[in-house]
Amino acid sequence: MDRPLKIGLISPYDYAVHGGVNDHINSLASQFSRWGHDVRVIAPCSTPDPEVEGFIPMGRPVPVPSGGSIARISLSVWLRPRIKALLQREAFDVIHLHEPFAGAVPVNVLSVATSVPSITVGTFHSFRGTRLYRVGIRQFAMRYFRRLHGRIAVSEPARNFISRHFPADYEIIPNGIQVDDFADAKPFPHLNDGKTNILFVGRLEKRKGLRYLLGAYSKLKWDWPDLRLLVAGRGKPDDESYRIIAERNLQDVVFLGDVSAQNKARYYKSADIYCSPATGRESFGIVLLEAMAAGTAVVASDIEGYSSVLNHGSDGLLVRPKDEAQLSAALDLLLTQPEYRNRLAAAARKKVERFRWEEVAGEVMDHYGSLLERPAAVSL
């Protein structure tokens, strides 16, 4: 852009809680600010001060089941006057809504967007989305959907999903990562003790597939007694995971709990193999990119969100979801052939450069510029 913009980034999710969409928005905001743009983030928040520069709290979040997880969003029907006054006061050049129909905040923003001359952009992150898409939201939301001047999907699976409900042209702009944070991280010295480390990172929900990794690990442990499994993530294992650990008397499984961003990067750097056995509903493989940036070889489920990031046999290995035998075989291959493991990791490290936030934010800014130069007609 040849001039600084005032940009409003809208999240439907509790901004006090880390998550893929909020992390995406944070990184966009930071990059835009470094380029001299004036950025505000508007979202519900469960804490009085999330310590984010330019943050404007809007509404109180409540937990709502969503896609096999729990989303903390605002459902308040009283936000509309406050949001209208806010948009008129801030006079944004660009209003960028993430998951535009995931909660009351973005929906209310769209409902009053015609009262200001801003360009509106929507980014769709989800694959298979929330149940709202399956209970008639299309009829309710189409009028608001048409108020979006620009539409972005973070991956081909995300675009395919949202297009079934809202047919339109979408630009695919992927998630990004702070590559250097992972590439330059220092491994934990206590994990460099002669054991081979397999790492799992993710919320401990059924759809993340930890039980299948535990099953595969139990088979490998017989032949690889110095193997260790590190599990980083919020929550508690499901009953099946507990059963596998107890019945098979698994040793060297270390539950790390929720870890900071800095320590997460260090765990990736300490791992020999990163494994994500998710069973589905992943629109994009951000955890795969983090491991790739750290130079760690990756084994992951062959699901749409992951296969759009990883090429099997070229920069990682993909296996059938829920298949313990195939998962065990892939991990065993990388344990048995460290040179092959290193080649995959090196290829992945080169590939991940395309996902630097500088590159991704540049694509988003170019999208803004194209819309500001020739704004699309909006049907109300």
VEXDREN-2710 file (C-alpha; in Angstrom, 1 decimal):
% VEXDREN-2710
k/r/px/py/pz
1/MET/0.0/0.0/0.0
2/ASP/1.2/3.5/-0.8
3/ARG/-0.5/4.9/2.4
4/PRO/-1.1/3.8/5.9
5/LEU/-4.4/2.2/6.6
6/LYS/-6.6/2.0/9.6
7/ILE/-7.6/-1.7/10.0
8/GLY/-10.1/-3.3/12.3
9/LEU/-9.5/-7.1/12.8
10/ILE/-12.6/-8.8/14.2
11/SER/-12.5/-12.1/16.1
12/PRO/-15.5/-14.0/17.4
13/TYR/-13.5/-15.9/20.0
14/ASP/-12.5/-15.1/23.6
15/TYR/-9.3/-13.1/23.1
16/ALA/-8.0/-14.2/26.5
17/VAL/-7.6/-17.7/25.2
18/HIS/-5.0/-18.8/22.7
19/GLY/-6.2/-20.5/19.6
20/GLY/-5.6/-20.7/15.8
21/VAL/-7.8/-17.8/14.8
22/ASN/-6.7/-15.5/17.6
23/ASP/-3.1/-16.3/17.0
24/HIS/-3.6/-15.6/13.3
25/ILE/-5.1/-12.2/14.1
26/ASN/-2.3/-11.4/16.5
27/SER/0.3/-12.1/13.9
28/LEU/-1.5/-10.1/11.2
29/ALA/-1.9/-7.2/13.6
30/SER/1.8/-7.2/14.6
31/GLN/3.0/-7.4/11.0
32/PHE/0.6/-4.6/9.8
33/SER/1.7/-2.4/12.7
34/ARG/5.4/-2.9/11.8
35/TRP/4.5/-1.7/8.3
36/GLY/3.1/1.5/9.8
37/HIS/-0.7/0.7/9.7
38/ASP/-3.0/1.6/12.5
39/VAL/-4.6/-1.6/13.8
40/ARG/-7.4/-2.4/16.2
41/VAL/-8.5/-5.8/17.4
42/ILE/-12.1/-6.2/18.4
43/ALA/-13.3/-9.4/20.2
44/PRO/-15.1/-10.7/23.2
45/CYS/-12.8/-11.2/26.2
46/SER/-13.1/-13.0/29.5
47/THR/-10.4/-10.9/31.2
48/PRO/-10.4/-7.1/31.7
49/ASP/-7.1/-6.6/30.0
50/PRO/-5.5/-9.1/27.6
51/GLU/-2.4/-6.9/27.2
52/VAL/-2.7/-6.6/23.5
53/GLU/-2.0/-3.2/22.0
54/GLY/-5.0/-1.6/20.3
55/PHE/-7.4/-4.2/21.7
56/ILE/-11.1/-3.2/22.1
57/PRO/-13.2/-5.7/24.2
58/MET/-16.7/-6.3/22.9
59/GLY/-19.0/-8.7/24.8
60/ARG/-18.5/-11.6/27.2
61/PRO/-17.8/-15.0/25.9
62/VAL/-19.6/-18.2/26.8
63/PRO/-18.6/-21.8/25.9
64/VAL/-20.4/-23.3/22.9
65/PRO/-19.8/-26.8/21.5
66/SER/-18.3/-26.5/18.0
67/GLY/-16.7/-29.0/15.6
68/GLY/-15.7/-31.5/18.3
69/SER/-14.3/-28.7/20.5
70/ILE/-15.5/-25.8/22.6
71/ALA/-15.7/-22.3/21.2
72/ARG/-15.8/-19.4/23.6
73/ILE/-17.9/-16.7/21.7
74/SER/-20.3/-13.9/22.6
75/LEU/-24.0/-14.5/21.9
76/SER/-25.2/-11.1/23.2
77/VAL/-28.0/-9.6/21.1
78/TRP/-27.3/-6.2/22.8
79/LEU/-24.0/-5.4/21.1
80/ARG/-25.3/-3.8/17.9
81/PRO/-25.6/-0.2/19.1
82/ARG/-22.1/-0.3/20.7
83/ILE/-20.6/-1.8/17.6
84/LYS/-22.2/0.7/15.3
85/ALA/-20.9/3.6/17.4
86/LEU/-17.5/2.0/17.5
87/LEU/-17.2/1.7/13.7
88/GLN/-18.4/5.2/13.2
89/ARG/-15.9/6.5/15.7
90/GLU/-12.9/4.5/14.4
91/ALA/-13.6/5.1/10.7
92/PHE/-11.7/2.1/9.5
93/ASP/-10.4/1.8/5.9
94/VAL/-10.7/-2.0/6.2
95/ILE/-12.9/-4.1/8.5
96/HIS/-11.5/-7.7/8.4
97/LEU/-13.8/-10.3/10.0
98/HIS/-12.5/-13.8/10.9
99/GLU/-15.1/-16.5/10.9
100/PRO/-17.8/-13.9/10.1
101/PHE/-20.7/-16.1/11.3
102/ALA/-19.2/-17.7/14.4
103/GLY/-20.6/-15.4/17.0
104/ALA/-22.5/-12.2/17.8
105/VAL/-19.5/-9.9/17.4
106/PRO/-18.7/-10.4/13.7
107/VAL/-22.4/-10.8/12.8
108/ASN/-23.3/-7.5/14.5
109/VAL/-20.3/-5.8/12.7
110/LEU/-21.7/-7.0/9.4
111/SER/-25.2/-5.9/10.3
112/VAL/-24.1/-2.3/10.7
113/ALA/-21.2/-2.3/8.2
114/THR/-23.3/-0.3/5.6
115/SER/-23.4/2.6/8.0
116/VAL/-19.6/3.3/7.4
117/PRO/-17.6/3.5/4.1
118/SER/-15.2/0.8/5.1
119/ILE/-14.1/-2.2/2.9
120/THR/-15.2/-5.4/4.5
121/VAL/-13.2/-8.7/4.2
122/GLY/-14.1/-12.1/5.6
123/THR/-11.6/-14.9/6.3
124/PHE/-13.0/-18.4/6.7
125/HIS/-10.8/-20.7/8.7
126/SER/-12.9/-23.8/9.4
127/PHE/-13.3/-27.1/7.7
128/ARG/-16.8/-28.6/8.3
129/GLY/-17.4/-25.6/10.5
130/THR/-19.9/-25.4/13.3
131/ARG/-23.4/-26.9/13.5
132/LEU/-24.8/-23.5/12.6
133/TYR/-24.0/-24.1/9.0
134/ARG/-26.2/-27.2/9.1
135/VAL/-29.3/-25.7/10.8
136/GLY/-30.4/-23.0/8.3
137/ILE/-27.9/-20.2/8.9
138/ARG/-27.4/-19.8/5.2
139/GLN/-30.9/-18.3/4.8
140/PHE/-30.3/-16.0/7.7
141/ALA/-26.7/-15.1/6.8
142/MET/-26.8/-14.6/3.0
143/ARG/-27.8/-11.0/3.2
144/TYR/-24.9/-10.3/5.5
145/PHE/-22.5/-12.5/3.5
146/ARG/-23.2/-10.2/0.4
147/ARG/-21.8/-7.3/2.4
148/LEU/-18.3/-8.8/2.2
149/HIS/-16.3/-7.0/-0.4
150/GLY/-13.5/-9.6/-0.2
151/ARG/-13.5/-13.3/0.8
152/ILE/-10.5/-15.3/1.9
153/ALA/-10.2/-19.0/2.8
154/VAL/-7.1/-20.3/4.6
155/SER/-6.9/-23.5/2.5
156/GLU/-8.5/-25.5/-0.3
157/PRO/-10.5/-27.6/2.2
158/ALA/-11.8/-24.5/4.0
159/ARG/-12.8/-23.0/0.6
160/ASN/-14.5/-26.2/-0.5
161/PHE/-16.5/-26.3/2.7
162/ILE/-17.6/-22.7/2.8
163/SER/-18.4/-22.6/-0.9
164/ARG/-21.1/-25.3/-0.4
165/HIS/-23.0/-23.0/1.9
166/PHE/-22.0/-19.6/0.3
167/PRO/-21.0/-20.0/-3.3
168/ALA/-18.6/-17.1/-4.3
169/ASP/-15.1/-16.4/-5.4
170/TYR/-12.6/-16.9/-2.5
171/GLU/-8.9/-16.1/-2.5
172/ILE/-6.8/-18.7/-0.7
173/ILE/-4.3/-17.1/1.6
174/PRO/-2.9/-19.6/4.1
175/ASN/-2.1/-19.3/7.8
176/GLY/1.4/-18.2/8.6
177/ILE/3.9/-18.8/11.3
178/GLN/6.8/-17.0/12.9
179/VAL/9.4/-19.2/11.2
180/ASP/12.4/-17.9/13.1
181/ASP/10.8/-18.4/16.5
182/PHE/10.9/-22.2/15.8
183/ALA/14.1/-22.3/13.7
184/ASP/16.1/-20.5/16.4
185/ALA/14.6/-22.1/19.5
186/LYS/17.0/-23.9/21.8
187/PRO/16.2/-27.5/22.7
188/PHE/15.8/-28.5/26.4
189/PRO/19.1/-29.9/27.7
190/HIS/17.3/-32.5/29.9
191/LEU/15.6/-34.0/26.8
192/ASN/19.0/-34.6/25.2
193/ASP/19.7/-37.6/27.3
194/GLY/20.0/-40.4/24.8
195/LYS/16.3/-41.1/24.4
196/THR/14.5/-40.6/21.1
197/ASN/11.6/-38.1/21.5
198/ILE/8.3/-38.2/19.7
199/LEU/6.2/-35.1/20.2
200/PHE/2.5/-34.5/20.1
201/VAL/1.1/-30.9/20.4
202/GLY/-2.6/-30.2/20.5
203/ARG/-5.7/-29.9/22.7
204/LEU/-6.4/-33.3/24.3
205/GLU/-9.7/-33.8/22.4
206/LYS/-10.8/-37.0/20.7
207/ARG/-10.5/-35.6/17.3
208/LYS/-6.8/-34.9/17.8
209/GLY/-6.3/-38.7/17.8
210/LEU/-3.9/-39.1/20.8
211/ARG/-5.3/-42.6/21.5
212/TYR/-4.0/-43.8/18.1
213/LEU/-0.5/-42.4/18.8
214/LEU/-0.5/-44.1/22.2
215/GLY/-1.5/-47.4/20.5
216/ALA/1.3/-47.0/17.9
217/TYR/3.8/-46.0/20.6
218/SER/3.0/-49.1/22.7
219/LYS/4.0/-51.3/19.7
220/LEU/7.2/-49.3/19.1
221/LYS/8.3/-49.3/22.7
222/TRP/9.1/-53.0/22.6
223/ASP/11.7/-52.6/19.9
224/TRP/12.8/-49.1/21.0
225/PRO/13.1/-49.1/24.8
226/ASP/14.7/-45.7/24.8
227/LEU/11.7/-44.1/23.1
228/ARG/9.9/-41.3/24.8
229/LEU/6.5/-39.6/24.0
230/LEU/6.0/-36.0/24.9
231/VAL/2.4/-34.8/25.0
232/ALA/1.9/-31.0/25.1
233/GLY/-1.6/-29.6/25.2
234/ARG/-4.5/-28.3/27.2
235/GLY/-7.1/-30.7/28.7
236/LYS/-7.2/-34.3/29.8
237/PRO/-6.8/-37.5/27.8
238/ASP/-10.0/-39.3/26.9
239/ASP/-11.0/-42.6/28.6
240/GLU/-9.6/-44.7/25.7
241/SER/-6.2/-43.0/26.1
242/TYR/-6.2/-43.7/29.8
243/ARG/-7.1/-47.3/29.1
244/ILE/-4.3/-47.8/26.7
245/ILE/-1.7/-46.3/29.1
246/ALA/-2.9/-48.5/32.0
247/GLU/-3.5/-51.8/30.2
248/ARG/-0.2/-51.6/28.3
249/ASN/1.7/-50.2/31.2
250/LEU/3.2/-47.5/29.0
251/GLN/6.5/-46.0/30.2
252/ASP/8.1/-42.7/29.3
253/VAL/4.9/-40.9/28.3
254/VAL/5.3/-37.4/29.6
255/PHE/2.2/-35.1/29.8
256/LEU/3.5/-31.5/29.7
257/GLY/0.1/-29.8/30.0
258/ASP/-0.5/-26.4/28.3
259/VAL/2.9/-24.9/27.4
260/SER/3.9/-21.3/26.6
261/ALA/4.6/-20.4/23.0
262/GLN/8.3/-20.1/23.8
263/ASN/8.5/-23.6/25.4
264/LYS/6.4/-25.1/22.6
265/ALA/9.1/-24.0/20.1
266/ARG/11.7/-25.6/22.4
267/TYR/9.8/-28.9/22.6
268/TYR/9.6/-29.0/18.8
269/LYS/13.3/-28.4/18.7
270/SER/13.9/-31.2/21.2
271/ALA/11.9/-33.7/19.3
272/ASP/13.2/-36.2/16.8
273/ILE/9.8/-36.8/15.2
274/TYR/6.6/-34.8/15.5
275/CYS/3.4/-36.7/15.1
276/SER/-0.2/-35.4/14.6
277/PRO/-2.7/-38.3/14.3
278/ALA/-5.8/-36.0/14.1
279/THR/-8.9/-37.8/12.8
280/GLY/-10.4/-34.9/10.8
281/ARG/-11.9/-31.4/10.9
282/GLU/-8.5/-29.7/10.5
283/SER/-8.7/-26.9/7.9
284/PHE/-5.0/-26.3/8.0
285/GLY/-1.9/-27.9/9.4
286/ILE/-0.4/-25.1/11.5
287/VAL/1.2/-27.5/13.9
288/LEU/2.9/-29.3/11.0
289/LEU/4.4/-26.0/9.8
290/GLU/5.7/-25.3/13.3
291/ALA/7.4/-28.6/13.4
292/MET/8.7/-28.1/9.9
293/ALA/10.2/-24.7/10.8
294/ALA/12.0/-26.3/13.8
295/GLY/13.6/-28.9/11.5
296/THR/11.7/-31.8/13.0
297/ALA/10.5/-34.7/10.8
298/VAL/6.7/-35.0/10.6
299/VAL/4.3/-37.9/10.6
300/ALA/0.6/-36.9/10.2
301/SER/-2.8/-38.2/9.3
302/ASP/-3.7/-38.1/5.6
303/ILE/-6.6/-35.7/6.1
304/GLU/-7.5/-32.7/3.8
305/GLY/-6.2/-30.0/6.1
306/TYR/-2.8/-31.7/6.4
307/SER/-2.4/-33.0/2.9
308/SER/-2.7/-29.4/1.7
309/VAL/0.5/-28.6/3.7
310/LEU/2.5/-31.9/3.6
311/ASN/3.6/-33.9/0.5
312/HIS/3.9/-37.6/1.4
313/GLY/7.4/-39.0/1.0
314/SER/8.8/-35.6/0.0
315/ASP/8.7/-33.4/3.1
316/GLY/6.9/-35.8/5.6
317/LEU/4.8/-38.9/5.9
318/LEU/1.0/-39.2/5.8
319/VAL/-0.9/-42.2/7.1
320/ARG/-4.5/-43.2/7.1
321/PRO/-6.3/-41.7/10.1
322/LYS/-7.2/-44.0/13.0
323/ASP/-4.8/-46.6/11.6
324/GLU/-2.5/-47.6/14.5
325/ALA/-0.6/-50.2/12.4
326/GLN/0.2/-47.7/9.6
327/LEU/1.1/-45.0/12.1
328/SER/3.4/-47.4/13.9
329/ALA/5.1/-48.4/10.6
330/ALA/5.7/-44.8/9.5
331/LEU/7.2/-43.9/12.9
332/ASP/9.3/-47.1/12.8
333/LEU/10.6/-46.2/9.3
334/LEU/11.9/-42.8/10.5
335/LEU/13.4/-44.4/13.7
336/THR/15.1/-47.0/11.6
337/GLN/16.4/-44.7/8.9
338/PRO/17.6/-41.4/10.5
339/GLU/19.2/-40.2/7.2
340/TYR/15.8/-40.4/5.5
341/ARG/14.3/-38.7/8.5
342/ASN/16.8/-35.9/8.2
343/ARG/16.2/-35.5/4.4
344/LEU/12.4/-35.1/5.0
345/ALA/13.1/-32.5/7.7
346/ALA/15.5/-30.6/5.5
347/ALA/13.0/-30.5/2.6
348/ALA/10.2/-29.4/5.0
349/ARG/12.4/-26.6/6.4
350/LYS/12.8/-25.1/2.9
351/LYS/9.1/-25.4/2.1
352/VAL/8.0/-23.6/5.2
353/GLU/9.6/-20.3/4.1
354/ARG/6.5/-19.7/2.0
355/PHE/4.5/-19.5/5.2
356/ARG/6.4/-16.7/6.9
357/TRP/4.1/-14.1/8.2
358/GLU/5.8/-11.4/6.2
359/GLU/4.7/-13.3/3.1
360/VAL/1.2/-14.1/4.3
361/ALA/0.5/-10.6/5.6
362/GLY/1.7/-9.2/2.3
363/GLU/-0.8/-11.3/0.4
364/VAL/-3.6/-10.0/2.7
365/MET/-2.5/-6.4/2.2
366/ASP/-2.4/-6.9/-1.5
367/HIS/-6.0/-8.2/-1.3
368/TYR/-7.0/-5.1/0.7
369/GLY/-5.3/-2.9/-2.0
370/SER/-7.2/-4.5/-4.8
371/LEU/-10.5/-3.9/-3.1
372/LEU/-9.7/-0.3/-2.2
373/GLU/-8.8/0.4/-5.8
374/ARG/-12.0/-1.0/-7.2
375/PRO/-14.5/-1.8/-4.4
376/ALA/-17.1/-4.4/-5.4
377/ALA/-20.7/-3.6/-5.5
378/VAL/-22.5/-4.9/-2.4
379/SER/-26.0/-6.4/-2.7
380/LEU/-28.1/-5.6/0.4
END
